[in-house]
Amino acid sequence: MILSIENKEDITKITFSAPREKIAFYRFILESYDNLGIQTTEAGSNIITWSVPDSQLEDARQLLVNI
């Protein structure tokens, strides 16, 4: 579930929630695509943020929808 999409300069941050046991899976999938983005999480929570270059935003959205 996407919680927010925020754009600053050339980077868009997509924040969403996921089951805690899937957080490492999301990181693995995102990082398997070269230069697609960086994942951060809030400690102890199920909130994930993907920081994605604007040039890769559509690819990241499609990936997130299809996971």
Sine and cosine of phi, psi and omega as CSV:
sin_phi,cos_phi,sin_psi,cos_psi,sin_omega,cos_omega
0.00,0.00,0.86,-0.51,0.01,-1.00
-0.97,0.23,0.78,-0.62,0.00,-1.00
-0.99,-0.10,-0.60,0.80,0.02,-1.00
-0.30,-0.95,0.38,-0.92,0.13,-0.99
-0.74,-0.67,0.85,-0.53,-0.09,-1.00
-0.78,-0.62,0.74,-0.67,-0.02,-1.00
-0.91,-0.40,0.79,-0.61,0.09,-1.00
-0.72,-0.69,0.84,-0.55,-0.02,-1.00
0.80,0.59,-0.88,-0.47,-0.06,-1.00
-0.96,-0.27,0.25,0.97,-0.05,-1.00
-0.84,-0.54,0.70,-0.71,0.10,-1.00
-0.93,-0.37,0.72,-0.69,0.04,-1.00
-0.96,-0.27,0.84,-0.54,0.04,-1.00
-0.96,-0.29,0.89,-0.45,-0.02,-1.00
-0.94,-0.35,0.75,-0.66,-0.04,-1.00
-0.50,-0.87,0.23,-0.97,0.05,-1.00
-0.95,-0.32,0.47,-0.88,0.01,-1.00
-0.45,-0.89,0.37,-0.93,0.08,-1.00
-0.85,0.52,0.66,-0.75,-0.06,-1.00
-0.83,0.56,-0.58,0.81,-0.02,-1.00
-0.94,0.33,-0.18,0.98,0.00,-1.00
-0.98,-0.18,-0.08,1.00,-0.08,-1.00
-0.85,0.52,-0.72,0.69,0.01,-1.00
-0.90,0.43,-0.59,0.81,0.05,-1.00
-0.88,0.48,-0.72,0.70,0.02,-1.00
-0.87,0.48,-0.67,0.74,0.03,-1.00
-0.89,0.46,-0.71,0.70,0.00,-1.00
-0.85,0.52,-0.72,0.69,-0.01,-1.00
-0.90,0.44,-0.74,0.67,-0.02,-1.00
-0.87,0.48,-0.71,0.70,-0.07,-1.00
-0.97,0.25,-0.24,0.97,0.04,-1.00
-0.96,0.27,-0.27,0.96,0.07,-1.00
-0.99,-0.14,0.88,-0.48,-0.04,-1.00
-0.86,0.52,0.79,-0.61,0.11,-0.99
0.87,0.50,0.39,0.92,0.00,-1.00
-0.98,0.20,-0.64,0.77,0.01,-1.00
0.14,-0.99,-0.05,-1.00,-0.01,-1.00
-0.80,-0.60,0.66,-0.75,0.02,-1.00
-0.96,-0.28,0.69,-0.72,0.17,-0.99
-0.78,-0.63,0.41,-0.91,0.04,-1.00
-0.73,-0.69,0.44,-0.90,0.10,-0.99
-0.99,0.11,0.79,-0.61,-0.06,-1.00
-0.80,0.60,0.77,-0.64,0.06,-1.00
0.96,0.27,0.20,0.98,-0.01,-1.00
-0.79,-0.62,0.03,-1.00,0.03,-1.00
-0.96,-0.28,0.36,0.93,0.01,-1.00
-1.00,-0.03,0.82,-0.57,-0.03,-1.00
-0.88,-0.47,0.64,-0.77,0.11,-0.99
-0.82,-0.57,0.80,-0.60,0.13,-0.99
-0.98,-0.21,0.82,-0.57,0.12,-0.99
-0.98,-0.19,0.88,-0.47,-0.19,-0.98
-0.78,-0.63,0.73,-0.68,0.12,-0.99
-0.88,0.48,0.60,-0.80,-0.01,-1.00
-0.81,0.58,-0.53,0.85,-0.01,-1.00
-0.93,0.38,-0.31,0.95,-0.02,-1.00
-0.93,-0.36,0.11,0.99,-0.13,-0.99
-0.87,0.50,-0.73,0.68,-0.03,-1.00
-0.89,0.45,-0.64,0.77,0.05,-1.00
-0.89,0.46,-0.67,0.75,0.00,-1.00
-0.91,0.41,-0.66,0.75,0.03,-1.00
-0.88,0.47,-0.70,0.71,0.00,-1.00
-0.89,0.45,-0.65,0.76,0.03,-1.00
-0.88,0.47,-0.73,0.68,-0.03,-1.00
-0.89,0.45,-0.65,0.76,0.02,-1.00
-0.91,0.41,-0.56,0.83,-0.10,-1.00
-1.00,-0.06,-0.02,1.00,0.02,-1.00
-0.98,0.22,0.00,0.00,0.00,0.00
